[in-house]
Amino acid sequence: MDYGVIFTDTMNRAYGATRMASCMLALGVAVLSSACAQVPLVAEETYKPTPGQMGKDVVWVPSPPAVVERMLDIARVTRDDFVMDLGSGDGRNIIAAGRRGARAVGVEFNPDLVGLSNRNAARQGVADRASFVQGDMFAADMSQASVLALFLLTDNLRRLTPKFIDMKPGSRIVVNYFGIDGWQPDYEEEMKSDCEPWCVIKLYIVPARVAGKWRLAEGELELEQRFQVLFGTYTVSGAKTGITNARMDGDRIRFGIGGVQYTGRVHGSRMEGERSGGATGAWTAQR
Ligand SMILES: C[S@@+](CC[C@H](N)C(=O)[O-])C[C@H]1O[C@@H](n2cnc3c(N)ncnc32)[C@H](O)[C@@H]1O
């Protein structure tokens, strides 16, 4: 199925209808001026990319439209977000984010796809929020993005991982089909209907980086971190206890020491929160 053609045709029809409506409104129903009559209702798109066509590090295969919308649902994109797509193809993820009111930027190596994306954004009326730059995704600055919506190969994602974990804690990375090596998705969903063939969506939430030693009131907490999963020990007067049930969710941390559950938030070199179970009350820790 040629999603690219269907997508472009749908947008052209919508664009034509909008154009006709605005001419009729401006001039009255009875008189269509020559200016409006001569403007083509459908801006003919001459560039039609072919699914599977070569790209610099990955071919162009478009995400199915239902997946695009579901990815943005799962990432809970709102108008407060800054969404990026690395390898943005015909612009569909970024345009869909723009339609939700978010500011969105696509980075695409192929200049023809960048041109098509910008025209698609204009046709969809979101060019003020959704824009595209020609460039290499591996050189892109995504440090300000709150959401990445991606459809890339595992190998591409592996190369980008050092930049992913440098993003602000709590940023959401939502990917179509291929996952990030070694990082358990925080959420995963396979779309069974309305979708073929790339229909598995994975969500990763960037965790605050907490590996290392922390001083608590009575002892020392030493944390090892594998993305959102934590391991470690708590040492009091030379006696070590393994911590349990330890995870990050963005800047939120939780772990257990003995029968006590610690939950809290990380602010750079300080953490603070509440205890429950065998002991209660506030706790703080410093690096
Ligand atoms: C699988 S397509 C995904 C398109 C779009 N993100 C989507 O979900 O429909 C990957 C895109 O990455 C682009 N690409 C390949 N290597 C790139 C690179 N080094 N930098 C930027 N874009 C690249 C390709 O041209 C293609 O458009």
The ligand as a Gaussian input file, in Angstrom:
#p B3LYP/6-31G(d) Opt

LIG

0 1
 C       12.085000       4.895000       7.978000
 S       11.993000       6.560000       7.377000
 C       10.975000       7.286000       8.640000
 C       10.209000       8.500000       8.164000
 C        9.302000       9.136000       9.217000
 N       10.019000       9.403000      10.438000
 C        8.083000       8.302000       9.512000
 O        7.928000       7.820000      10.662000
 O        7.252000       8.158000       8.603000
 C       13.633000       7.166000       7.757000
 C       13.987000       8.512000       7.146000
 O       15.300000       8.857000       7.583000
 C       15.957000       9.572000       6.533000
 N       17.418000       9.495000       6.799000
 C       18.273000       8.468000       6.556000
 N       19.496000       8.742000       7.035000
 C       19.438000       9.995000       7.590000
 C       20.377000      10.835000       8.264000
 N       21.655000      10.457000       8.479000
 N       19.960000      12.031000       8.713000
 C       18.678000      12.448000       8.520000
 N       17.745000      11.689000       7.878000
 C       18.111000      10.478000       7.438000
 C       15.480000       8.866000       5.277000
 O       15.644000       9.696000       4.142000
 C       14.024000       8.576000       5.628000
 O       13.209000       9.632000       5.216000

